[in-house]
Amino acid sequence: MLKALGPQGTFINIARGTVVDEVALVELLQSGELGRAGLDVFVDEPNVPEALFALSNVVLQPHMGSATVETRKAMADRVVSNLEKYFAGR
């Protein structure tokens, strides 16, 4: 699939690092067989493959998918709910 994007293609991954073969992605970006990539998730988070830092055709950003007030509140509510259930023996 990455090769099908070609030298003019752009791969964006904001889902999960494991949805792409990261080694193949780096190789295609280095060789120019894939034009560009925008990434905020990686296979071995928080570790980013070193090779990506040297590429001018890649934009890297820390994963921000959950950085909304609503999502963070829901996450906090889930923690409280789980703790309440745990201490209630459920």
Backbone as a printed PyTorch tensor [residue, N CA C, xyz], in Angstrom:
tensor([[[  0.8220,  -1.1920,   0.0000],
         [  0.0000,   0.0000,   0.0000],
         [  0.8670,   1.2580,   0.0000]],

        [[  1.9340,   1.2460,   0.7740],
         [  2.8050,   2.4290,   0.8300],
         [  3.4380,   2.7030,  -0.5320]],

        [[  3.8770,   1.6540,  -1.2020],
         [  4.4660,   1.8340,  -2.5400],
         [  3.4420,   2.4010,  -3.5090]],

        [[  2.1840,   2.0240,  -3.3450],
         [  1.1350,   2.5000,  -4.2430],
         [  0.9440,   4.0130,  -4.1270]],

        [[  1.2840,   4.5920,  -2.9940],
         [  1.1840,   6.0520,  -2.8290],
         [  2.1950,   6.7620,  -3.7210]],

        [[  3.3360,   6.1320,  -3.9050],
         [  4.3500,   6.6550,  -4.8190],
         [  5.0810,   7.8860,  -4.3440]],

        [[  5.9810,   8.3920,  -5.1810],
         [  6.8230,   9.5270,  -4.8290],
         [  6.0470,  10.8230,  -4.5890]],

        [[  4.8360,  10.9240,  -5.1130],
         [  4.0240,  12.1190,  -4.8870],
         [  3.0570,  11.9360,  -3.7170]],

        [[  3.0210,  10.7360,  -3.1670],
         [  2.0640,  10.4160,  -2.1110],
         [  2.5100,  10.8520,  -0.7320]],

        [[  1.5270,  11.0060,   0.1390],
         [  1.7770,  11.3620,   1.5370],
         [  1.0570,  10.3650,   2.4300]],

        [[  1.7800,   9.7880,   3.3700],
         [  1.2060,   8.8650,   4.3380],
         [  1.0540,   9.6040,   5.6650]],

        [[ -0.1630,   9.5950,   6.2040],
         [ -0.4330,  10.2210,   7.5030],
         [ -0.8860,   9.1250,   8.4520]],

        [[ -0.2660,   9.0420,   9.6160],
         [ -0.6950,   8.0700,  10.6230],
         [ -0.8720,   8.7690,  11.9620]],

        [[ -2.1420,   8.8460,  12.3820],
         [ -2.4670,   9.3700,  13.7050],
         [ -3.2550,   8.3310,  14.5010]],

        [[ -3.2790,   7.0900,  13.9910],
         [ -4.0700,   6.0250,  14.6100],
         [ -3.2400,   5.2410,  15.6200]],

        [[ -2.4830,   4.2920,  15.1420],
         [ -1.6060,   3.4630,  15.9590],
         [ -0.3450,   3.1900,  15.1540]],

        [[  0.7850,   3.1240,  15.8370],
         [  2.0430,   2.8490,  15.1540],
         [  2.0740,   1.5010,  14.4870]],

        [[  1.3250,   0.5640,  15.0410],
         [  1.3610,  -0.8070,  14.5280],
         [  0.5470,  -1.0100,  13.2560]],

        [[ -0.1400,   0.0060,  12.7660],
         [ -0.9190,  -0.1760,  11.5240],
         [ -0.0410,  -0.0940,  10.2810]],

        [[  1.2350,   0.1910,  10.4580],
         [  2.1370,   0.3070,   9.3160],
         [  3.4320,  -0.4490,   9.6060]],

        [[  4.0310,  -0.9810,   8.5630],
         [  5.3580,  -1.5960,   8.6800],
         [  6.3520,  -0.4440,   8.7480]],

        [[  6.7850,  -0.1190,   9.9650],
         [  7.6160,   1.0570,  10.1760],
         [  8.9600,   0.9660,   9.4540]],

        [[  9.5450,  -0.2080,   9.4110],
         [ 10.8240,  -0.3940,   8.7150],
         [ 10.6470,  -0.0930,   7.2280]],

        [[  9.5860,  -0.6390,   6.6380],
         [  9.3150,  -0.3920,   5.2140],
         [  9.0250,   1.0840,   4.9730]],

        [[  8.2900,   1.7090,   5.8790],
         [  7.9770,   3.1340,   5.7520],
         [  9.2570,   3.9640,   5.6980]],

        [[ 10.1650,   3.7070,   6.6180],
         [ 11.4330,   4.4480,   6.6430],
         [ 12.2120,   4.2140,   5.3510]],

        [[ 12.2980,   2.9760,   4.9110],
         [ 13.0410,   2.6620,   3.6890],
         [ 12.4540,   3.3850,   2.4740]],

        [[ 11.1310,   3.3800,   2.3550],
         [ 10.4870,   4.0430,   1.2150],
         [ 10.6760,   5.5570,   1.2660]],

        [[ 10.6300,   6.1320,   2.4320],
         [ 10.8550,   7.5770,   2.5630],
         [ 12.3000,   7.9350,   2.2260]],

        [[ 13.2330,   7.1130,   2.6830],
         [ 14.6520,   7.3630,   2.4020],
         [ 14.9580,   7.2430,   0.9150]],

        [[ 14.3320,   6.2850,   0.2470],
         [ 14.6290,   6.0460,  -1.1650],
         [ 13.8570,   6.9850,  -2.0930]],

        [[ 12.8610,   7.6690,  -1.5690],
         [ 12.0380,   8.5420,  -2.4050],
         [ 10.8740,   7.8300,  -3.0620]],

        [[ 10.7190,   6.5280,  -2.7830],
         [  9.5850,   5.7850,  -3.3490],
         [  8.2600,   6.2130,  -2.7170]],

        [[  8.3370,   6.8410,  -1.5440],
         [  7.1780,   7.4530,  -0.9010],
         [  7.5450,   8.9060,  -0.6800]],

        [[  6.6420,   9.7910,  -1.0670],
         [  6.9620,  11.2100,  -1.0400],
         [  7.1360,  11.8220,   0.3330]],

        [[  6.1330,  11.6540,   1.1810],
         [  6.1520,  12.3310,   2.4760],
         [  5.4010,  11.5090,   3.5120]],

        [[  5.6200,  11.8690,   4.7890],
         [  4.8550,  11.2480,   5.8700],
         [  4.6550,  12.2590,   6.9900]],

        [[  3.4960,  12.1640,   7.6200],
         [  3.1900,  12.9240,   8.8190],
         [  2.8240,  11.9180,   9.8950]],

        [[  3.5740,  11.9010,  10.9870],
         [  3.4170,  10.8450,  11.9850],
         [  3.3400,  11.4090,  13.4010]],

        [[  2.3990,  10.8830,  14.1760],
         [  2.4080,  11.2080,  15.6080],
         [  2.2310,   9.9450,  16.4500]],

        [[  2.3670,   8.7870,  15.8200],
         [  2.3530,   7.5110,  16.5270],
         [  3.4570,   6.6250,  15.9520]],

        [[  3.9890,   5.7480,  16.8060],
         [  5.1220,   4.9220,  16.4150],
         [  4.9760,   3.5430,  17.0480]],

        [[  5.6250,   2.5490,  16.4750],
         [  5.5130,   1.1760,  16.9560],
         [  5.9890,   1.0620,  18.3980]],

        [[  7.1040,   1.6650,  18.7200],
         [  7.7250,   1.5130,  20.0410],
         [  7.6920,   2.8340,  20.8060]],

        [[  6.4950,   3.3970,  20.9390],
         [  6.3850,   4.6810,  21.6390],
         [  6.8880,   4.5340,  23.0680]],

        [[  7.5650,   5.5410,  23.5570],
         [  7.7620,   6.8630,  22.9830],
         [  9.0030,   6.9690,  22.0960]],

        [[  9.5900,   5.8340,  21.7630],
         [ 10.8030,   5.8400,  20.9460],
         [ 10.4610,   5.9980,  19.4670]],

        [[ 11.0630,   6.9870,  18.8440],
         [ 10.8740,   7.2730,  17.4240],
         [ 12.1010,   6.7470,  16.6840]],

        [[ 11.9170,   6.0440,  15.5660],
         [ 13.0770,   5.5720,  14.8100],
         [ 14.0140,   6.7340,  14.4620]],

        [[ 15.2520,   6.6050,  14.8220],
         [ 16.2630,   7.6590,  14.6040],
         [ 16.3020,   8.1400,  13.1630]],

        [[ 16.1630,   7.2200,  12.2250],
         [ 16.2670,   7.5710,  10.8020],
         [ 15.2480,   8.6320,  10.3950]],

        [[ 14.1020,   8.6730,  11.0630],
         [ 13.0660,   9.6430,  10.6950],
         [ 13.4810,  11.0820,  10.9840]],

        [[ 14.3120,  11.2830,  11.9910],
         [ 14.7360,  12.6410,  12.3540],
         [ 15.5570,  13.3090,  11.2550]],

        [[ 16.2350,  12.5250,  10.4630],
         [ 17.1200,  13.0700,   9.4240],
         [ 16.3860,  13.3810,   8.1200]],

        [[ 15.1230,  12.9820,   8.0120],
         [ 14.4130,  13.1230,   6.7450],
         [ 13.6570,  14.4390,   6.6530]],

        [[ 13.8760,  15.1650,   5.5770],
         [ 13.1880,  16.4490,   5.3820],
         [ 11.7690,  16.2700,   4.8390]],

        [[ 11.4200,  15.0520,   4.4600],
         [ 10.0860,  14.7870,   3.9190],
         [  9.1550,  14.1580,   4.9690]],

        [[  9.5120,  14.3280,   6.2410],
         [  8.7250,  13.7590,   7.3370],
         [  8.4410,  14.8340,   8.3740]],

        [[  7.1880,  14.8710,   8.8270],
         [  6.8030,  15.7420,   9.9360],
         [  6.4620,  14.8370,  11.1130]],

        [[  7.1160,  15.0830,  12.2410],
         [  6.9060,  14.2900,  13.4530],
         [  6.2760,  15.1650,  14.5210]],

        [[  5.3570,  14.5810,  15.2620],
         [  4.7010,  15.3090,  16.3440],
         [  4.3650,  14.3130,  17.4400]],

        [[  4.4330,  14.7230,  18.7080],
         [  3.9860,  13.8260,  19.7740],
         [  2.5000,  13.5200,  19.5940]],

        [[  2.0870,  12.3390,  19.9910],
         [  0.6920,  11.9330,  19.8310],
         [ -0.2200,  12.8430,  20.6570]],

        [[ -1.1560,  13.4650,  19.9690],
         [ -2.0560,  14.4200,  20.6210],
         [ -3.5150,  13.9740,  20.5240]],

        [[ -3.7520,  12.7330,  20.1120],
         [ -5.1040,  12.2580,  19.8670],
         [ -6.0610,  12.3980,  21.0350]],

        [[ -5.5490,  12.3280,  22.2530],
         [ -6.4350,  12.4190,  23.4060],
         [ -6.3790,  13.7850,  24.0810]],

        [[ -5.7500,  14.7340,  23.4440],
         [ -5.5250,  16.0330,  24.0860],
         [ -6.6970,  16.9990,  23.8820]],

        [[ -7.8700,  16.5610,  24.2890],
         [ -9.0210,  17.4580,  24.3050],
         [ -9.5780,  17.4490,  25.7210]],

        [[-10.2240,  18.5030,  26.0940],
         [-10.8050,  18.5820,  27.4390],
         [-11.7960,  17.4340,  27.6390]],

        [[-12.6190,  17.1860,  26.6440],
         [-13.6310,  16.1390,  26.7600],
         [-13.0100,  14.7540,  26.9370]],

        [[-11.9980,  14.4620,  26.1480],
         [-11.3590,  13.1490,  26.2290],
         [-10.6350,  12.9730,  27.5490]],

        [[ -9.9000,  13.9790,  27.9760],
         [ -9.1750,  13.8740,  29.2510],
         [-10.1420,  13.7480,  30.4290]],

        [[-11.2780,  14.4290,  30.3730],
         [-12.2800,  14.2940,  31.4360],
         [-12.8450,  12.8840,  31.4440]],

        [[-13.1460,  12.3530,  30.2590],
         [-13.6620,  10.9860,  30.1730],
         [-12.6380,   9.9810,  30.7060]],

        [[-11.3670,  10.2140,  30.4290],
         [-10.3150,   9.3270,  30.9390],
         [-10.2560,   9.3860,  32.4640]],

        [[-10.3310,  10.5790,  33.0100],
         [-10.3070,  10.7440,  34.4660],
         [-11.5400,  10.1060,  35.0980]],

        [[-12.6980,  10.2900,  34.4830],
         [-13.9260,   9.6840,  34.9880],
         [-13.8210,   8.1590,  34.9900]],

        [[-13.2030,   7.6020,  33.9570],
         [-13.0320,   6.1430,  33.8840],
         [-12.1280,   5.6460,  35.0150]],

        [[-11.0630,   6.3750,  35.2980],
         [-10.1580,   5.9890,  36.3890],
         [-10.9130,   5.9780,  37.7110]],

        [[-11.6630,   7.0360,  37.9840],
         [-12.4210,   7.1250,  39.2350],
         [-13.4310,   5.9830,  39.3110]],

        [[-14.1440,   5.7340,  38.2270],
         [-15.1310,   4.6550,  38.1990],
         [-14.4770,   3.2960,  38.4560]],

        [[-13.3600,   3.0510,  37.8090],
         [-12.6580,   1.7800,  38.0080],
         [-12.1670,   1.6290,  39.4390]],

        [[-11.6680,   2.6910,  40.0300],
         [-11.2280,   2.6250,  41.4300],
         [-12.4000,   2.3620,  42.3650]],

        [[-13.5150,   3.0330,  42.1330],
         [-14.7090,   2.8080,  42.9600],
         [-15.1590,   1.3500,  42.8740]],

        [[-15.1690,   0.7990,  41.6590],
         [-15.5620,  -0.5920,  41.4770],
         [-14.5770,  -1.5390,  42.1440]],

        [[-13.3110,  -1.2590,  42.0290],
         [-12.2800,  -2.1040,  42.6380],
         [-12.4570,  -2.1500,  44.1550]],

        [[-12.5660,  -0.9870,  44.7680],
         [-12.6740,  -0.9450,  46.2280],
         [-14.0290,  -1.4390,  46.7260]],

        [[-15.0270,  -1.5290,  45.8420],
         [-16.3290,  -2.0960,  46.1930],
         [-16.3600,  -3.6070,  45.9390]],

        [[-15.2400,  -4.1470,  45.4870],
         [-15.1550,  -5.5840,  45.2370],
         [-15.7920,  -6.0250,  43.9340]],

        [[-15.9780,  -5.0880,  43.0170],
         [-16.5750,  -5.4200,  41.7170],
         [-15.5050,  -5.3600,  40.6550]]])
